[in-house]
Amino acid sequence: MKVSVYSLSASDKKPVEVVHLAKRYNCDGIEWWCREGAHIDLLNLMSSAREVSKITSESGLLCAGIAPYFKYNEPREYLSKIFEAARILNTRNIRCHSYPFDGSTPVEDLIKKQRKWLEEVVLPEAEKADVRVNIEQHHNMICCTPNACRDLVDGLPEKNIGIIFDPGNSAVEGFTRPEYSISVFGKYLAHVHVKNCKQTQTTEGAVSGRKYKMEFGSVAEGDLDWKSIIAALQKSGFNGFISLEALDKRPSEKKVEEDIVYLQKILSEI
């Protein structure tokens, strides 16, 4: 397994500062945040990708992937630009969410709609560009559980379509044991997001069916046992990136220092 930091964890830092942080704490790579005004700026996509690629490669770090935001109706022309940016950054991995779910449209209809987009629009361009589009397991979306993720992508070529395992998101909605999740994802498991989560005493913002809101925080603290999750990943033979996605309010440097050091310690012990 390789360790990376998702640059959204340090959203207040410039790309070169994110690189310095990742190097300081012995990361293997960086997963780059990609949207308007982000580290990879969609408003200046190619020039931004070239700049970030240069500082990443010169540092000796790998690009673990890019994380854009899709509306699931983007045309091939738009996707080809995102995929070209991935080529510039020397990565095949591109994050993709699934449809948000608010109960107004049946899940089955949303899965059919996104599957159609994946088959007819995304896959031909992904095959042409030799990239892999990875569906992220995410609360409040149709792919909040391992089985929903697998249902969406099952039968599509795993070379070009994958799944991002996110135990932190699943702690909010859709949690299953890591061994079960990994087994369900199977050949589609492409990438892992690392964060922890714990229950608050705040009711506002709670997921439907929960009394209290869940809150992201330090990887070492919370409801998830990351040592057992990483052990399960190792046992499965997973050799991709585990990528820190620290979304809490700690200062960026503190998040990277505390959480990456903790992950490195786990990896040295298992």
C-alpha angles and dihedrals in degrees: 000000000000126000123227138165121230102227092224083077086071099033092151092059129085116244092256090053091051088052091052091050092049092049093046092058097041099251118169094217152342130249104213124224109230124193140093108319093000128124087278101039115213089203090062098022105160098039091045092049091050092049094049092043091054096052092042096051094042089055092054092242124132126233104243092192144295126264113210126164119243133196090203094239099075114139124237091259092061093044092050089059092051090048091049089053088053090052091051089052091048095238134121096196120098123172120228129180125213127236117296112247122217099156096256094104124038114256090234091059093050092048091051091049095050092042089055090052091048093049100041104032113015102039099053091051093043091052091048092050095038094233133135121231110206124203111219120224101235139168119244089027133095091255097058094124132052091243093052090051091050093045090056096052104025112131095017117116109274090211088072105022126051145154132247112219110216113179091176092059090045090056086065094045133351105023120174131162111284092239089056094045093049091048092051093048090049115156091000095067103116110154142002129222116210124210137118132231138196139181119264129199090243118109097189112096095017117150112255109276094026122098096207135041119249118228131204119231147139115349090230092056130053141055097308125086101214094183091063092043093052091045089054091049091050092049090052091055095246109165103171131100127303101202126200111233102181107180101166127104100261114121111274095246092049092050093051094042097048099039101040092046089051092050092048089051092053092049091051091052103047 
